[in-house]
Amino acid sequence: MTHSDNPLVYSTDTGRIKSEAVPNERPKGDGIVRIQRQVAGRKGKGVCVITGLDLNDTDLNKLAAELKKRCGCGGSVKDGVIEIQGDKRDLLKELLEAKGFKVKLAGG
């Protein structure tokens, strides 16, 4: 049996092995940007998570930097999702709508 007949997905020596055949591609959104507030797993500190942006990494980082500056708070970009510290959903919705995005407030 050759290596190509039986692709290895886990090894006790190295752990999980990622396949090179599957590209790490973000799922395409439905054209609606969603802003959600999350607290779970963040030691009680709330963040606004912005998903559904169909932008490349460079544009996503530029947009995140502008949003952080306008909100006066910190944040980050992880896996195509922008995280902004604090509960700034209304301000973020206003800023994104001004840029031409269709925005919904998701979650509680």
ChimeraX attribute file (.defattr): number of C-alpha atoms within 10 A of each C-alpha:
attribute: neighborCount
match mode: 1-to-1
recipient: residues
	/A:1	5
	/A:2	6
	/A:3	7
	/A:4	7
	/A:5	7
	/A:6	8
	/A:7	10
	/A:8	12
	/A:9	10
	/A:10	11
	/A:11	9
	/A:12	6
	/A:13	6
	/A:14	7
	/A:15	9
	/A:16	11
	/A:17	11
	/A:18	10
	/A:19	10
	/A:20	7
	/A:21	6
	/A:22	7
	/A:23	7
	/A:24	8
	/A:25	8
	/A:26	12
	/A:27	9
	/A:28	10
	/A:29	11
	/A:30	9
	/A:31	12
	/A:32	14
	/A:33	21
	/A:34	19
	/A:35	23
	/A:36	18
	/A:37	21
	/A:38	19
	/A:39	12
	/A:40	10
	/A:41	8
	/A:42	9
	/A:43	7
	/A:44	9
	/A:45	12
	/A:46	18
	/A:47	22
	/A:48	21
	/A:49	21
	/A:50	25
	/A:51	19
	/A:52	20
	/A:53	19
	/A:54	17
	/A:55	12
	/A:56	10
	/A:57	13
	/A:58	9
	/A:59	12
	/A:60	17
	/A:61	18
	/A:62	11
	/A:63	17
	/A:64	21
	/A:65	18
	/A:66	13
	/A:67	20
	/A:68	19
	/A:69	12
	/A:70	12
	/A:71	16
	/A:72	10
	/A:73	12
	/A:74	15
	/A:75	18
	/A:76	14
	/A:77	17
	/A:78	10
	/A:79	10
	/A:80	19
	/A:81	17
	/A:82	24
	/A:83	23
	/A:84	26
	/A:85	19
	/A:86	17
	/A:87	16
	/A:88	16
	/A:89	21
	/A:90	10
	/A:91	13
	/A:92	21
	/A:93	20
	/A:94	12
	/A:95	17
	/A:96	15
	/A:97	14
	/A:98	10
	/A:99	10
	/A:100	8
	/A:101	15
	/A:102	14
	/A:103	20
	/A:104	15
	/A:105	15
	/A:106	14
	/A:107	9
	/A:108	6
